Amino acid sequence: MTTSGSLRRRAVAAAAAVGALALVVGCGGSDDSATGGGKKDGKVTITMGLYGVMGLKETGLLEQYEKENPGVEIKAEIAGDEQTYYTALQTRLAAGKGLKDIQGIEVGRAKEITDTQSDKFADFSDVPGLDHFLPWKESQITTADGKVLGLGTDIGPMAVCYRKDYFAKAGLPTERDRVAKLWEGDWKKYVEVGRTFKKDFKGGKVAYMDAASGLFNAMIYGSPEQFYDEKGELVHDSNPVVKEAWGLAADAAEGSLTAKLRQFQPGWDPGLANGTFATAVCPAWMLSHISEKAGPANKGKWDVAKAPQGANWGGSFLGVVEQSPVKEEAKKLVAWLTAPEQQAHVFQEIGNIPSSRQALDSPEVKNATSAYFSGAPIGQIFGAAAQEIPDKQVLGRKDGTIKDTFSQGLTLIEQQGTARDKAWNTTAERIEKAVG
């Protein structure tokens, strides 16, 4: 079975268009009076606040639910940028208005939500049939007293996306299994391949990787602990995993192995379209973005290889606001959207890896390939990567903020030539201000 490249492109384009509108409307004061849906004349209206390409609207699931439930109308607003979306969500949670019935929650925000906003979200622990999720997925959105604040959509097992044509021009293997062998077991080998690529590449100005921050994220998310320990204490400045990731990412930046970009920030999309870099560390959900922005002209030039080590970057949940006038109807919709069949459907259409064990084991997922990425068996590659994700993942309240701040710090090295120690100190100061 093959994921549909054309549908994937339409999905991302639709999300971008809606996202642009949502950012204008959703961040302005005029939307503050907007609330959730309601019931009128025997009909139920459910509103949703989403971000990025979560695949619920883009793959037709919302339309399907409306057809199967004629008395239900679903209105979804999609913001293109999660950071902007979450800032607006925090403002509305504090004000108690402007909230949608269903709100998307990125995994980097989950701990902050469970620790500080549990009274604002409905409890799913009474919903039957939730044992199909990966055990660690739902634990990420569960409070200390057992309240489940949302249900999981996708997860973010990682691989490495690479340009076969560029590898050939550098005299490197191009077949995905041989490529994976080059860096098997160690991200340092991935950087070493980059040094070889830089030395031997014949064909113009092309960087080995897009961003040092992508490498940093891949390394830290392969560890059970990143920025916080199990007691909730910050360890970002002492955790050896973080320090090692910073050091190797800084090596790549200082060695001119990167295109000096930040993923999903200005310049990265044109970099994909213009082919300015040869590799990108890619969680499963990133494939749809790459195929859209790199465009039809680059179909078949990209491929996917196993990452040096297993890791999870990203993933989302759907939560229902406690004050929603259609809370029970919204919970029913969330349970349906995150059921194994719907998660498998989203994967088939745009490649988001399910958080449901049943969906991961389904033929629709296991046998899926990607025409855009040279027929890569993405179901097998990302499914296997999902099994390598540590069973225990320690989250912290400001994980998302800290990750973004480290990415900005690495950009200081890449784009401004700042010494790594100075960039580290600047990053540490920014984190202290952001989380203090």
C-alpha positions in Angstrom: 0.0 0.0 0.0 1.3 3.4 -0.9 0.8 6.7 0.8 -0.7 9.3 -1.5 1.8 12.0 -2.4 -0.8 14.2 -4.1 -3.2 14.0 -1.2 -0.3 14.8 1.2 0.5 17.9 -0.8 -3.1 19.0 -0.8 -3.3 18.3 2.9 -0.4 20.5 3.7 -1.4 23.2 1.3 -4.9 23.3 2.9 -3.4 23.4 6.4 -1.1 26.3 5.4 -4.0 28.3 3.9 -6.3 27.7 6.9 -3.3 28.2 9.2 -2.7 31.7 7.8 -6.3 32.6 8.5 -6.2 31.1 11.9 -3.2 33.1 12.9 -4.8 36.3 11.9 -8.1 35.5 13.6 -6.8 33.4 16.4 -4.2 35.9 17.7 -6.3 39.0 17.5 -8.5 40.5 20.1 -11.6 40.0 17.9 -11.6 36.3 18.6 -11.6 36.7 22.4 -15.4 36.5 22.5 -15.4 33.3 20.4 -16.1 30.2 22.6 -16.9 26.6 22.0 -19.9 25.2 20.1 -23.3 24.4 21.4 -26.7 22.8 20.8 -29.4 24.4 18.8 -32.5 23.0 17.0 -31.4 19.5 17.7 -28.0 20.0 16.2 -24.6 20.0 17.9 -21.7 22.2 16.8 -18.2 21.2 18.0 -15.3 23.6 17.6 -11.6 22.5 17.3 -8.4 24.4 17.7 -5.5 22.5 15.9 -2.0 23.3 14.6 0.3 22.1 11.8 -0.8 19.1 9.8 -2.5 16.8 12.4 -4.3 15.1 9.6 -7.8 15.2 11.1 -9.3 17.8 8.7 -6.9 17.3 5.9 -7.6 13.6 5.4 -11.4 13.9 5.5 -12.0 12.5 8.9 -14.1 15.4 10.2 -16.2 15.3 7.1 -16.7 11.5 7.5 -17.8 12.0 11.2 -20.3 14.6 10.1 -21.7 12.2 7.5 -22.0 9.4 10.0 -23.5 11.7 12.6 -25.9 14.0 10.7 -26.7 16.1 13.7 -23.1 17.1 14.3 -21.3 20.0 12.7 -17.5 20.4 13.3 -15.7 23.7 12.9 -11.9 23.5 12.9 -9.3 26.3 13.0 -5.8 25.3 12.1 -2.7 27.4 13.0 0.4 26.7 11.0 2.8 27.3 13.8 2.5 25.4 17.1 4.4 27.9 19.2 2.1 30.8 18.2 -0.9 28.5 18.7 0.2 27.5 22.2 0.9 31.1 23.2 -2.7 32.0 22.2 -4.0 28.9 24.0 -2.2 29.9 27.3 -3.8 33.4 27.1 -7.3 32.0 26.6 -6.9 29.4 29.4 -5.9 32.2 31.7 -8.8 34.4 30.6 -11.3 31.5 30.5 -12.7 32.6 27.1 -11.9 32.2 23.5 -11.4 28.4 23.9 -12.5 25.8 21.4 -14.3 22.6 22.6 -11.4 20.5 21.5 -7.8 21.8 21.7 -4.7 20.2 20.3 -1.8 19.7 22.7 1.7 19.1 21.6 3.8 16.6 23.7 6.2 19.3 24.7 3.4 21.2 26.4 1.8 18.1 28.0 3.5 18.3 31.4 2.7 22.0 31.8 -0.9 21.3 31.0 -1.1 18.3 33.5 0.6 20.3 36.3 -1.0 23.7 35.9 -4.2 23.4 33.8 -5.7 20.1 34.8 -8.9 21.8 36.1 -9.5 23.3 32.6 -9.6 20.0 30.7 -12.1 17.1 30.9 -11.1 13.7 32.2 -11.0 10.8 29.7 -10.2 8.1 32.3 -13.9 7.0 32.2 -13.9 6.4 28.4 -13.9 2.7 27.6 -11.6 1.0 25.2 -8.5 3.1 25.6 -6.1 0.2 26.1 -5.0 0.3 22.4 -2.6 3.2 23.0 1.1 2.7 23.6 1.5 2.6 27.4 3.9 5.6 27.6 1.8 7.8 25.3 -1.2 8.3 27.6 1.0 8.5 30.6 2.4 11.7 29.2 -1.0 13.5 29.5 -2.1 11.9 32.8 -2.0 13.8 36.1 -0.5 12.5 39.3 -4.0 11.6 40.6 -4.9 9.7 37.4 -6.9 12.2 35.4 -6.4 11.7 31.7 -6.5 15.1 30.0 -6.5 14.0 26.4 -6.1 11.2 23.9 -3.1 10.6 21.7 -3.0 11.2 18.0 0.5 10.6 16.5 4.0 10.0 17.8 7.3 11.1 16.3 9.7 8.2 15.8 12.7 9.4 13.8 14.7 8.5 10.7 17.0 10.3 8.4 15.7 11.7 5.1 18.4 12.1 2.5 18.9 13.0 -1.1 20.1 10.0 -3.1 21.3 12.1 -6.0 23.5 14.2 -3.7 24.9 11.1 -2.0 25.9 9.7 -5.4 27.7 13.0 -6.2 29.7 12.6 -3.0 30.6 9.0 -3.8 28.5 7.7 -1.0 26.1 4.7 -1.1 22.6 5.6 -2.1 20.6 2.4 -1.2 18.8 3.0 2.1 20.1 -0.1 4.0 23.7 0.7 3.1 23.2 4.4 4.0 21.8 3.3 7.4 24.9 1.2 7.9 27.1 4.3 7.5 25.9 5.7 10.8 24.5 2.7 12.6 24.4 3.0 16.4 26.0 6.4 16.8 25.1 10.0 15.8 28.8 10.8 15.8 29.0 8.6 12.7 26.3 10.7 11.1 28.5 13.7 11.5 31.5 11.9 10.2 29.6 11.0 7.1 28.9 14.7 6.8 32.6 15.5 6.8 33.1 12.9 4.0 30.2 14.4 2.1 31.6 17.9 2.4 35.1 16.8 1.2 34.0 14.7 -1.7 30.7 16.3 -3.0 30.9 17.4 -6.6 28.0 19.5 -7.8 27.8 23.0 -6.4 27.1 24.5 -3.0 25.1 21.9 -1.0 25.2 21.5 2.8 25.2 18.0 4.4 22.4 18.7 6.8 19.7 21.4 7.2 20.1 22.4 10.8 22.3 21.7 13.9 19.1 21.9 16.0 17.6 18.9 14.2 20.6 16.8 15.2 20.4 18.1 18.8 16.7 17.2 19.0 17.3 13.7 17.7 20.0 13.0 20.3 18.2 14.2 23.4 14.9 12.6 22.5 16.6 9.2 22.5 17.0 9.5 26.2 14.4 8.9 29.0 15.5 12.2 30.6 16.2 15.4 28.7 15.6 18.7 30.5 14.0 17.5 33.8 14.5 14.7 36.2 11.7 12.5 37.7 11.4 14.9 40.6 10.6 17.7 38.3 13.9 19.5 38.8 15.7 21.1 35.8 18.7 19.2 34.7 19.2 20.8 31.2 22.5 22.2 32.2 23.9 19.1 33.9 22.4 16.2 31.9 25.3 14.5 30.0 22.9 13.7 27.2 22.1 17.4 26.6 25.8 18.4 26.8 26.8 15.7 24.4 24.0 16.7 22.0 25.0 20.3 22.2 28.7 19.5 21.6 28.1 17.3 18.5 25.6 19.8 17.1 28.1 22.6 17.6 30.7 20.5 15.9 28.4 20.2 12.8 27.7 24.0 12.9 31.3 25.0 13.3 32.4 22.5 10.6 30.1 24.1 8.1 28.1 20.9 7.7 24.8 22.7 8.0 22.7 25.0 5.8 22.5 27.3 8.8 18.7 27.0 9.0 16.1 26.2 11.6 13.5 23.7 10.8 10.1 25.3 10.1 11.6 28.8 10.3 12.1 31.2 7.4 14.5 29.9 4.8 13.9 26.2 5.5 11.1 25.6 3.0 13.0 27.4 0.2 16.0 25.2 1.2 13.9 22.1 0.5 12.6 23.5 -2.8 16.0 24.5 -4.0 17.9 21.5 -2.7 20.4 23.3 -0.6 21.0 20.4 1.8 21.4 16.6 1.5 19.9 15.3 4.8 17.4 16.1 7.5 16.7 14.3 10.7 13.0 13.6 10.1 10.3 12.4 12.5 7.5 10.6 10.6 5.2 13.6 10.7 7.8 15.7 8.8 7.6 13.6 5.6 4.4 15.3 4.5 6.0 18.7 4.9 9.2 17.8 3.0 7.2 16.3 0.1 5.0 19.5 -0.1 7.8 22.0 0.1 10.4 20.1 -1.9 7.7 19.7 -4.6 7.1 17.4 -7.5 10.4 18.2 -9.1 12.2 16.4 -6.3 10.0 13.3 -6.1 12.2 10.2 -6.1 15.3 12.1 -5.2 14.6 11.7 -1.5 14.8 8.5 0.5 14.5 7.5 4.1 17.1 5.5 6.2 17.0 4.2 9.7 18.4 6.7 12.2 21.6 5.9 14.3 19.5 5.5 17.4 15.8 5.4 18.3 14.1 8.5 19.5 10.7 10.3 19.6 10.4 13.9 18.6 6.9 15.3 18.9 3.4 13.9 18.8 0.1 15.3 19.9 -3.1 14.9 21.9 -6.6 16.1 21.7 -8.1 17.5 24.9 -11.6 18.7 25.6 -12.2 21.9 27.6 -14.0 21.3 30.8 -16.3 24.3 30.3 -17.4 23.2 26.8 -21.2 23.2 26.4 -20.9 20.0 24.3 -18.3 18.3 26.5 -19.6 14.8 26.2 -20.2 15.0 22.4 -16.6 16.4 22.1 -15.2 13.5 24.1 -17.0 11.1 21.8 -15.5 12.8 18.8 -12.0 12.7 20.2 -12.3 9.0 21.1 -13.4 8.3 17.5 -10.7 10.4 15.9 -8.0 8.7 17.9 -9.3 5.1 17.5 -7.0 2.6 15.7 -8.9 2.7 12.4 -8.7 6.5 12.2 -5.1 6.6 13.2 -4.2 4.1 10.5 -6.2 6.2 8.0 -4.2 9.3 8.8 -1.0 7.4 8.4 -2.0 6.1 5.0 -2.8 9.5 3.8 -0.1 11.8 5.2 2.3 9.5 7.1 1.7 10.5 10.7 2.7 7.5 12.8 -0.1 6.2 15.1 0.2 6.2 18.9 -2.1 3.2 18.9 -0.5 -0.2 19.2 -3.3 -1.8 17.2 -2.9 0.7 14.4 0.9 0.1 14.3 0.2 -3.6 13.9 -2.3 -3.2 11.1 -1.4 -4.1 7.5 -2.3 -0.6 6.4 0.6 0.7 8.5 3.1 -2.2 8.3 2.9 -2.4 4.5 2.9 1.3 3.6 5.5 2.8 1.3 6.1 6.3 0.1 6.2 7.0 -3.7 7.7 10.4 -3.0 10.5 9.0 -1.0 11.6 6.5 -3.6 9.2 3.8 -2.4 10.7 3.7 1.0 8.9 1.2 3.3 8.0 3.9 5.8 5.6 1.7 7.7 8.4 -0.7 8.5 11.1 2.0 9.1 9.0 4.2 11.4 7.2 1.3 13.0 10.5 -0.3 14.0 11.8 3.1 15.2 8.7 3.4 17.4 9.7 0.2 19.1 13.0 1.7 20.0 11.6 4.7 21.8 12.4 4.5 25.5 9.4 3.1 27.5 10.0 5.8 30.1 9.9 9.5 29.0 10.3 12.1 31.7 8.5 15.3 30.7 8.8 18.8 32.2 6.6 21.8 32.4 8.7 23.9 30.0 10.1 21.2 27.6 8.8 23.0 24.5 10.2 26.4 25.6 13.6 24.9 26.5 13.8 23.0 23.2 13.1 26.2 21.3 15.7 28.1 23.3 18.4 25.5 22.6 17.5 25.7 18.9 17.9 29.5 19.0 21.3 29.0 20.8 22.6 26.7 18.1 21.5 29.2 15.5 23.8 31.7 17.1 26.7 29.4 16.2 25.5 28.7 12.7 24.3 32.1 11.6 26.4 34.5 13.7 29.6 32.6 14.3 29.2 32.9 18.1 31.6 30.7 20.0 29.9 27.6 21.4 30.7 28.4 25.0 29.3 31.9 24.7 26.2 30.5 22.9 25.7 28.0 25.7 25.9 30.7 28.3 23.4 32.9 26.4 21.1 29.9 26.0 21.3 29.1 29.8 20.5 32.7 30.7 17.5 32.7 28.3 16.2 29.4 29.7 16.5 30.7 33.3 14.4 33.8 32.4 11.9 31.7 30.5 11.3 29.1 33.2 12.2 31.0 36.4 
